[in-house]
Amino acid sequence: MTTSVIRTRPGRLSSRPGRFAAGVAAAALAATGIVAGTPMASADDEPTSITIAVAQEVDSLSPFQAVRLITTNMHRWMYDFLTNYDPETGETIPALAEEWETSEDGLTWTYHLREDATWTDGEPVTAEDVAWTFNTMMTDPAAAEANGNFVENFASVTATDEHTVEIVLNEPQVTMLALDVPILPEHIWSEISDFGEFNNDQEFPIVGSGPFILTDYQPNVSITLEANPDYWRGAPQFDQLILRYIDDPDAQVEALRTGEVDFVFNLTPAQFDSLDGQENITVSNAQGKRFQAITLNPGARLQDGTPFGDGHPALQDPVVREALVHTIDRDAIYEVAYGGYGEANGGYIPSRYDTYHWEPSEDEATAFDIDEANRLLDEAGYAPGGDGIRVGPDGRPLSFRFNVHGDNPQYIQAAEMMAEWAREAGMELLVEPVSEVGSLLDEGTYEILTTGWNVNPDPNYVLSINLCSGLPTELGGPYLSDAYYCNDEYDQLYAQQLSELDVDARAEIVHEMQRVLYEDNIFVVWGYADQLEAYRSDVIAEMTPQPDPGGNFYGQDGYWSWWSAVPVGEEDSAAEGSGSDDDGGSNTGLIIGIAAAALVIIALVVLALRRRGATADDRE
């Protein structure tokens, strides 16, 4: 059973007339909300902390470079974005931008920044910081490696005054209320000479604007973040977040049992079941926001078509790929490897996001059918060899390296199941767990690889990784696609959905993009595992899931769980901290309320084309 922080109190709408913006969600305080903002522990008190067990390695602490879940999560805690996602519904709410407006043609967006946001070194957050961040991404390819898709359509970004930013677009862009880009301090980052080489790990504490400050980083040992006492939304109630590296999943669970760590995620079904009902431990089962998949190497190549790597040439044949997918029993994978905690599905966008989720019809589905796999390979001339493994026209057996993330037991079990099924169709999958896949992707030295991506409420980013522009331009150069995928039809559909402001019309385009991915059988989704988590309830009294109720704690689109978390024994002070504070100081308790009639749906950007935003002001 999960526990979430819920407080209710009257709220005030902004008195400024005619203002609309994603902020209506934050203004409607008549409904539920979450609370933070009690003072941090004094110097004489023992710091309160949440220790989270992690295994994924940091790729880069630079928001210009980072794409892994661990680092993109931390960047949400360390830096503010222009807007954020409501913890209850996932809809847009204000962050650095309190309100915004857009021109009739949708090409000019004006964001009005809050005036009480500061960097953790005491400098104010200004429109110049926002303009510098986006302009740097627009002009320096090294700064656009992680999030460059958001600014490709930008014509200009200008700070028109200290707290106003104007963005002019070449074409209308639906993601203008879902720009998942950490805003960086110009006075720090403008001193960096090479954004491709700078990992943001040379000086601590790292200057940010979010609710937590990264103060210590010991690679593959621990990462420490401390509460920002001056955060404009209110200081977190725990003094520290500590990410502790424990590679072995069973060791993570044992560390939770003994109290060495306070939170674990990515639990196996057996681990989850064993923890359910244990004293001082609360378990949480949330619908997945991450898909599980394999990529079939269709021939690694640069953007100019130059091949590289040593992938098996047979996987360039669409028939072989289709036959291989026919040997995958998605239902059995989630029943056996995931213990029923998940959903078998071939759609790229998880069903948690029902507007954009797509799955093939019965007629479209590449169903589990080993007989059909054998028929396809027979007709294509892949005859069985003496050992039962089929051989291609070039005399090379259909034997494929299958690299699996070694820290994921479900991936390993699923891969072994796939290998058994593939063998029945005369294909050999050589399952090899690996600790790191980066070098395999860099060099194109894999044939089949397990993968998975977290998906945001707006699907644009995860769709963008499959663009032809996601291929590297040179050997060892940056890339987004981990499938070396390039399809001109897909690219054209991507551009269409990016400029389509009608939610239903955009959803149809996104569905078609997923159909193209599905039929190409290069990026093969199995489905979506439930997010199985557990925490020490004798340390954490309550915290907010996303969505609330019933959602996940780790990997949120925001920072709500850790920012709202209440230490055991401090529940009363948390409730007291919910009162408003007219001076807008750092200990102000802010409630983000959501009234059902006032929700702003991210994709309904068309409604914002003629209106301005109204938000609850946390100083009132």
Stockholm file with secondary structure:
# STOCKHOLM 1.0

chainA/1-620         MTTSVIRTRPGRLSSRPGRFAAGVAAAALAATGIVAGTPMASADDEPTSITIAVAQEVDSLSPFQAVRLITTNMHRWMYDFLTNYDPETGETIPALAEEWETSEDGLTWTYHLREDATWTDGEPVTAEDVAWTFNTMMTDPAAAEANGNFVENFASVTATDEHTVEIVLNEPQVTMLALDVPILPEHIWSEISDFGEFNNDQEFPIVGSGPFILTDYQPNVSITLEANPDYWRGAPQFDQLILRYIDDPDAQVEALRTGEVDFVFNLTPAQFDSLDGQENITVSNAQGKRFQAITLNPGARLQDGTPFGDGHPALQDPVVREALVHTIDRDAIYEVAYGGYGEANGGYIPSRYDTYHWEPSEDEATAFDIDEANRLLDEAGYAPGGDGIRVGPDGRPLSFRFNVHGDNPQYIQAAEMMAEWAREAGMELLVEPVSEVGSLLDEGTYEILTTGWNVNPDPNYVLSINLCSGLPTELGGPYLSDAYYCNDEYDQLYAQQLSELDVDARAEIVHEMQRVLYEDNIFVVWGYADQLEAYRSDVIAEMTPQPDPGGNFYGQDGYWSWWSAVPVGEEDSAAEGSGSDDDGGSNTGLIIGIAAAALVIIALVVLALRRRGATADDRE
#=GR chainA/1-620 SS CCCCCCBCCCCCCCSSTTCBSTTHHHHCTTSCBCCCCCCCCCTTSCCCEEEEEECCCCSCSCTTTCCSHHHHHHHHHHSCCSEEECTTTCCEEESSEEEEEECTTSCEEEEEECSSCBCTTSCBCCHHHHHHHHHHHHHCGGGGTTTGGGTTTEEEEEEEETTEEEEEESSCCGGGGCCCCCCCCHHHHTTCSCTTTCCSCSSSSCCCSSSEEEEEEETTTEEEEEECTTCTTCCCSSSEEEEEECCCHHHHHHHHHHTSCSEECSCCHHHHHHHTTCTTEEEEEECCCEEEEEEECSCCBCTTSCBCSCCCGGGGSHHHHHHHHHTCCHHHIIIIITTTCEEECCCSSCTTSTTTCCCCCTTTCCCCCHHHHHHHHHHTTCEECTTSCEECTTSCBCEEEEEEETTCHHHHHHHHHHHHHHHTTTCEEEEEEESCCHHHHHHTCCSEEEEEEECCSSTHHHHHTTSGGGSCSSTTCCCCCSSCCCCHHHHHHHHHHHHCCSHHHHHHHHHHHHHHHHHHTSEEEEEEECEEEEEETTTEEECCCBSTTTCBSTTCSSSHHHHHCEETTCHHHHHHTTSCCTTCCTTCCCCCCCCGGGCCCTTCGGGGGGCCBCCCCTTC
#=GC SS_cons         CCCCCCBCCCCCCCSSTTCBSTTHHHHCTTSCBCCCCCCCCCTTSCCCEEEEEECCCCSCSCTTTCCSHHHHHHHHHHSCCSEEECTTTCCEEESSEEEEEECTTSCEEEEEECSSCBCTTSCBCCHHHHHHHHHHHHHCGGGGTTTGGGTTTEEEEEEEETTEEEEEESSCCGGGGCCCCCCCCHHHHTTCSCTTTCCSCSSSSCCCSSSEEEEEEETTTEEEEEECTTCTTCCCSSSEEEEEECCCHHHHHHHHHHTSCSEECSCCHHHHHHHTTCTTEEEEEECCCEEEEEEECSCCBCTTSCBCSCCCGGGGSHHHHHHHHHTCCHHHIIIIITTTCEEECCCSSCTTSTTTCCCCCTTTCCCCCHHHHHHHHHHTTCEECTTSCEECTTSCBCEEEEEEETTCHHHHHHHHHHHHHHHTTTCEEEEEEESCCHHHHHHTCCSEEEEEEECCSSTHHHHHTTSGGGSCSSTTCCCCCSSCCCCHHHHHHHHHHHHCCSHHHHHHHHHHHHHHHHHHTSEEEEEEECEEEEEETTTEEECCCBSTTTCBSTTCSSSHHHHHCEETTCHHHHHHTTSCCTTCCTTCCCCCCCCGGGCCCTTCGGGGGGCCBCCCCTTC
//
